[in-house]
């Protein structure tokens, strides 16, 4: 089922909240290799960190044009998954 999903793209979704991000991490985190959340603006840096912490196999995270995240939280994300490429275009 969805537990083996390796690529997830949700774009231009203004309903994706911290709770939704947490749910993605809990249910799909171990299998995800690619995560695209471009132009999703309602989840916070905390919600993002919570989700990413459950995705140890993540190789690419495209977070282009999402909400503004503090620089410190972006640095922490990169350190937590050093093999993951993060895209943060604004």
Phi and psi in degrees as GROMACS dihedral restraints (atoms count N, CA, C in turn):
[ dihedral_restraints ]
;  ai    aj    ak    al  type     phi  dphi    fc
    3     4     5     6     1   -65.5    20    10
    4     5     6     7     1   -17.5    20    10
    6     7     8     9     1   -62.2    20    10
    7     8     9    10     1   -18.3    20    10
    9    10    11    12     1  -101.3    20    10
   10    11    12    13     1    11.0    20    10
   12    13    14    15     1   -65.1    20    10
   13    14    15    16     1   125.4    20    10
   15    16    17    18     1  -103.9    20    10
   16    17    18    19     1   -22.7    20    10
   18    19    20    21     1  -128.6    20    10
   19    20    21    22     1   129.4    20    10
   21    22    23    24     1  -133.1    20    10
   22    23    24    25     1   124.3    20    10
   24    25    26    27     1  -124.1    20    10
   25    26    27    28     1   117.7    20    10
   27    28    29    30     1  -127.8    20    10
   28    29    30    31     1   108.9    20    10
   30    31    32    33     1  -120.5    20    10
   31    32    33    34     1   153.6    20    10
   33    34    35    36     1    51.8    20    10
   34    35    36    37     1    39.2    20    10
   36    37    38    39     1  -109.8    20    10
   37    38    39    40     1   107.7    20    10
   39    40    41    42     1   -91.7    20    10
   40    41    42    43     1    11.6    20    10
   42    43    44    45     1  -106.2    20    10
   43    44    45    46     1    -5.3    20    10
   45    46    47    48     1   -74.4    20    10
   46    47    48    49     1   112.5    20    10
   48    49    50    51     1  -109.9    20    10
   49    50    51    52     1  -178.7    20    10
   51    52    53    54     1   -58.8    20    10
   52    53    54    55     1   -39.8    20    10
   54    55    56    57     1   -63.8    20    10
   55    56    57    58     1   -39.9    20    10
   57    58    59    60     1   -66.8    20    10
   58    59    60    61     1   -42.8    20    10
   60    61    62    63     1   -60.4    20    10
   61    62    63    64     1   -42.9    20    10
   63    64    65    66     1   -61.3    20    10
   64    65    66    67     1   -42.5    20    10
   66    67    68    69     1   -62.7    20    10
   67    68    69    70     1   -41.2    20    10
   69    70    71    72     1   -61.0    20    10
   70    71    72    73     1   -46.8    20    10
   72    73    74    75     1   -61.1    20    10
   73    74    75    76     1   -45.8    20    10
   75    76    77    78     1   -65.4    20    10
   76    77    78    79     1   -42.7    20    10
   78    79    80    81     1   -90.9    20    10
   79    80    81    82     1   -25.2    20    10
   81    82    83    84     1  -124.4    20    10
   82    83    84    85     1    -6.9    20    10
   84    85    86    87     1   -51.7    20    10
   85    86    87    88     1   -45.0    20    10
   87    88    89    90     1   -68.0    20    10
   88    89    90    91     1   -25.1    20    10
   90    91    92    93     1   -97.9    20    10
   91    92    93    94     1   -19.8    20    10
   93    94    95    96     1   -68.2    20    10
   94    95    96    97     1   131.6    20    10
   96    97    98    99     1  -111.5    20    10
   97    98    99   100     1   -31.7    20    10
   99   100   101   102     1  -131.2    20    10
  100   101   102   103     1   131.2    20    10
  102   103   104   105     1  -131.8    20    10
  103   104   105   106     1   121.2    20    10
  105   106   107   108     1  -119.1    20    10
  106   107   108   109     1   115.4    20    10
  108   109   110   111     1  -124.9    20    10
  109   110   111   112     1    37.7    20    10
  111   112   113   114     1   -61.1    20    10
  112   113   114   115     1   137.8    20    10
  114   115   116   117     1    61.4    20    10
  115   116   117   118     1    28.9    20    10
  117   118   119   120     1  -103.0    20    10
  118   119   120   121     1   120.8    20    10
  120   121   122   123     1  -114.9    20    10
  121   122   123   124     1    -1.7    20    10
  123   124   125   126     1   -97.9    20    10
  124   125   126   127     1   -10.5    20    10
  126   127   128   129     1   -91.6    20    10
  127   128   129   130     1   152.1    20    10
  129   130   131   132     1   -96.7    20    10
  130   131   132   133     1   174.4    20    10
  132   133   134   135     1   -61.3    20    10
  133   134   135   136     1   -36.4    20    10
  135   136   137   138     1   -65.9    20    10
  136   137   138   139     1   -42.2    20    10
  138   139   140   141     1   -64.7    20    10
  139   140   141   142     1   -40.3    20    10
  141   142   143   144     1   -63.9    20    10
  142   143   144   145     1   -46.3    20    10
  144   145   146   147     1   -61.9    20    10
  145   146   147   148     1   -40.7    20    10
  147   148   149   150     1   -62.3    20    10
  148   149   150   151     1   -43.7    20    10
  150   151   152   153     1   -67.2    20    10
  151   152   153   154     1   -49.5    20    10
  153   154   155   156     1   -61.8    20    10
  154   155   156   157     1   -33.9    20    10
  156   157   158   159     1   -64.4    20    10
  157   158   159   160     1   -17.5    20    10
  159   160   161   162     1   -99.9    20    10
  160   161   162   163     1    10.9    20    10
  162   163   164   165     1  -122.0    20    10
  163   164   165   166     1    68.6    20    10
  165   166   167   168     1   -66.7    20    10
  166   167   168   169     1   -18.9    20    10
  168   169   170   171     1  -100.7    20    10
  169   170   171   172     1     8.8    20    10
  171   172   173   174     1   -64.8    20    10
  172   173   174   175     1   130.5    20    10
  174   175   176   177     1  -111.2    20    10
  175   176   177   178     1   -26.0    20    10
  177   178   179   180     1  -144.5    20    10
  178   179   180   181     1   129.9    20    10
  180   181   182   183     1  -129.7    20    10
  181   182   183   184     1   109.8    20    10
  183   184   185   186     1   -97.7    20    10
  184   185   186   187     1   110.0    20    10
  186   187   188   189     1  -117.9    20    10
  187   188   189   190     1    32.4    20    10
  189   190   191   192     1   -59.3    20    10
  190   191   192   193     1   136.2    20    10
  192   193   194   195     1    57.8    20    10
  193   194   195   196     1    32.0    20    10
  195   196   197   198     1   -87.5    20    10
  196   197   198   199     1  -175.0    20    10
  198   199   200   201     1   -57.6    20    10
  199   200   201   202     1   155.6    20    10
  201   202   203   204     1   -71.5    20    10
  202   203   204   205     1   122.3    20    10
  204   205   206   207     1  -104.8    20    10
  205   206   207   208     1   141.4    20    10
  207   208   209   210     1   -59.7    20    10
  208   209   210   211     1   144.1    20    10
  210   211   212   213     1   -55.3    20    10
  211   212   213   214     1   -37.7    20    10
  213   214   215   216     1   -61.8    20    10
  214   215   216   217     1   -37.2    20    10
  216   217   218   219     1   -71.9    20    10
  217   218   219   220     1   -33.8    20    10
  219   220   221   222     1   -68.3    20    10
  220   221   222   223     1   -38.8    20    10
  222   223   224   225     1   -64.3    20    10
  223   224   225   226     1   -42.6    20    10
  225   226   227   228     1   -61.7    20    10
  226   227   228   229     1   -40.6    20    10
  228   229   230   231     1   -61.1    20    10
  229   230   231   232     1   -46.2    20    10
  231   232   233   234     1   -62.1    20    10
  232   233   234   235     1   -38.9    20    10
  234   235   236   237     1   -69.1    20    10
  235   236   237   238     1   -33.9    20    10
  237   238   239   240     1   -72.7    20    10
  238   239   240   241     1   -26.0    20    10
  240   241   242   243     1  -133.6    20    10
  241   242   243   244     1    76.6    20    10
  243   244   245   246     1   -64.4    20    10
  244   245   246   247     1   -21.1    20    10
  246   247   248   249     1   -90.1    20    10
  247   248   249   250     1    -0.2    20    10
  249   250   251   252     1   -96.1    20    10
  250   251   252   253     1   136.6    20    10
  252   253   254   255     1   -92.6    20    10
  253   254   255   256     1   123.6    20    10
  255   256   257   258     1  -105.7    20    10
  256   257   258   259     1   135.6    20    10
  258   259   260   261     1  -116.0    20    10
  259   260   261   262     1   120.8    20    10
  261   262   263   264     1  -126.2    20    10
  262   263   264   265     1    35.9    20    10
  264   265   266   267     1   -58.0    20    10
  265   266   267   268     1   144.9    20    10
